[in-house]
Amino acid sequence: SMPTYKDTSVSRDGKKVSGVIEAFNELDAAAKLIRSTEADLVLVMLGSNDMLTGLGLKAITVRMERLIRYLPFEKKQILVVAPPHLEWGDWVEDDRLINLSKQLAPCYRELCVKLGLHFADAQEWGIRLGNDGVHFSAHGHRAFAEGIFNVIESIKEG
């Protein structure tokens, strides 16, 4: 059953993000937006679109670190989530991409250990993807919500 979400609110800016933010003007805009929310915890889950554009693990991880270091929050307020593995679909027609996606979580986990951040691996939540092989199905959104709720609760408990 779906957990009860009390004293929890989620904000998003509604803008399409094509990959891990790297350009200074995008970093600055993201930082201002996030700072304006007065968030207790910032969740960052990016990387799948970067793989689709041909970036490798090292470049994606470096971009993620740059973004994280730019955010105006303490380490204990940042949660990096590795996206679920890509699957064959309309957007994913290459085993190389699927294999690459399976290696992203260990890279993010290592980064989080290095920087002292919270980490979660969405692959562990049984998320089903849609026909494109990248984005969540309706069931996938529910599984993500339940998974992330549990992670946030464990962070709150300390």
SULTAMO-V890022 format. One record per residue. RES is the residue in one small letter. SS is DSSP state (~ for helix, > for strand, _ for the rest). PSI is psi in whole degrees, 0 to 359 (999 if undefined). OMEGA is omega in degrees with one decimal (999 if undefined). Layout:
{{RES	SS	PSI	OMEGA} {RES	SS	PSI	OMEGA}}
This chain:
{{s	_	155	-177.1} {m	_	132	179.0} {p	_	158	176.5} {t	_	132	-178.0} {y	_	90	176.8} {k	_	148	-177.7} {d	_	30	-179.9} {t	_	130	173.9} {s	_	149	-177.8} {v	_	133	178.9} {s	_	148	172.3} {r	_	158	-177.2} {d	_	354	175.4} {g	_	7	-179.8} {k	_	144	176.9} {k	_	130	177.4} {v	_	127	-175.7} {s	_	358	179.5} {g	_	183	177.9} {v	_	126	-175.8} {i	_	133	-179.7} {e	_	320	-175.8} {a	_	142	-176.0} {f	~	316	-177.1} {n	~	326	176.3} {e	~	320	177.8} {l	~	315	-179.0} {d	~	315	179.3} {a	~	318	179.0} {a	~	316	-179.3} {a	~	317	179.3} {k	~	317	-179.9} {l	~	311	-177.8} {i	~	319	179.2} {r	~	325	-177.6} {s	~	344	-179.0} {t	_	346	-175.9} {e	_	42	-176.6} {a	_	146	172.4} {d	_	331	-177.4} {l	_	133	178.0} {v	>	123	179.3} {l	>	128	178.6} {v	>	116	176.2} {m	_	98	-178.8} {l	_	162	174.5} {g	_	329	-177.8} {s	~	313	-179.5} {n	~	329	177.0} {d	~	318	178.0} {m	~	320	-179.4} {l	~	333	179.3} {t	_	1	173.9} {g	_	2	179.0} {l	_	147	178.1} {g	_	174	-177.0} {l	~	316	-177.7} {k	~	314	-179.8} {a	~	320	179.6} {i	~	316	-179.0} {t	~	320	177.3} {v	~	317	177.5} {r	~	317	180.0} {m	~	316	179.0} {e	~	318	179.4} {r	~	316	178.6} {l	~	311	-178.4} {i	~	315	-178.8} {r	~	336	-178.8} {y	~	338	-176.8} {l	_	137	-176.8} {p	_	54	-178.4} {f	_	156	175.1} {e	_	157	-178.2} {k	~	322	-177.6} {k	~	350	-179.9} {q	~	4	-175.8} {i	>	128	177.1} {l	>	117	175.9} {v	>	128	179.2} {v	>	124	174.0} {a	>	130	-179.4} {p	_	160	176.9} {p	_	158	-179.9} {h	_	143	173.8} {l	_	156	177.8} {e	_	161	175.5} {w	_	135	179.7} {g	_	191	-176.8} {d	_	328	-179.3} {w	_	346	-175.2} {v	_	105	-177.7} {e	_	36	-174.4} {d	_	121	178.6} {d	~	331	179.5} {r	~	319	178.8} {l	~	320	179.4} {i	~	314	178.4} {n	~	320	177.8} {l	~	316	-177.9} {s	~	331	178.7} {k	~	344	-178.8} {q	_	354	-176.4} {l	~	318	-177.7} {a	~	313	177.8} {p	~	325	177.7} {c	~	315	179.2} {y	~	321	178.8} {r	~	314	179.1} {e	~	318	177.8} {l	~	317	-178.6} {c	~	322	176.0} {v	~	315	-179.2} {k	~	319	-175.1} {l	~	352	-179.4} {g	_	37	-178.2} {l	_	164	171.8} {h	>	149	-179.9} {f	>	144	172.6} {a	>	150	178.9} {d	>	107	-177.0} {a	~	343	177.4} {q	~	333	-176.8} {e	~	355	-172.5} {w	~	6	177.8} {g	_	38	-178.1} {i	_	126	174.5} {r	_	139	178.5} {l	>	161	178.3} {g	_	189	-176.1} {n	_	339	-178.9} {d	_	346	179.5} {g	_	8	-176.2} {v	_	307	-172.5} {h	_	155	-177.0} {f	>	144	167.8} {s	_	179	176.5} {a	~	315	176.8} {h	~	320	-179.9} {g	~	320	177.8} {h	~	319	179.3} {r	~	315	179.3} {a	~	321	177.7} {f	~	314	-179.3} {a	~	316	179.7} {e	~	317	-179.9} {g	~	314	-177.0} {i	~	326	176.2} {f	~	313	-179.6} {n	~	320	178.5} {v	~	315	-179.7} {i	~	318	177.9} {e	~	318	-179.4} {s	~	327	175.9} {i	~	316	179.5} {k	~	326	-179.5} {e	~	342	176.4} {g	_	999	999}}
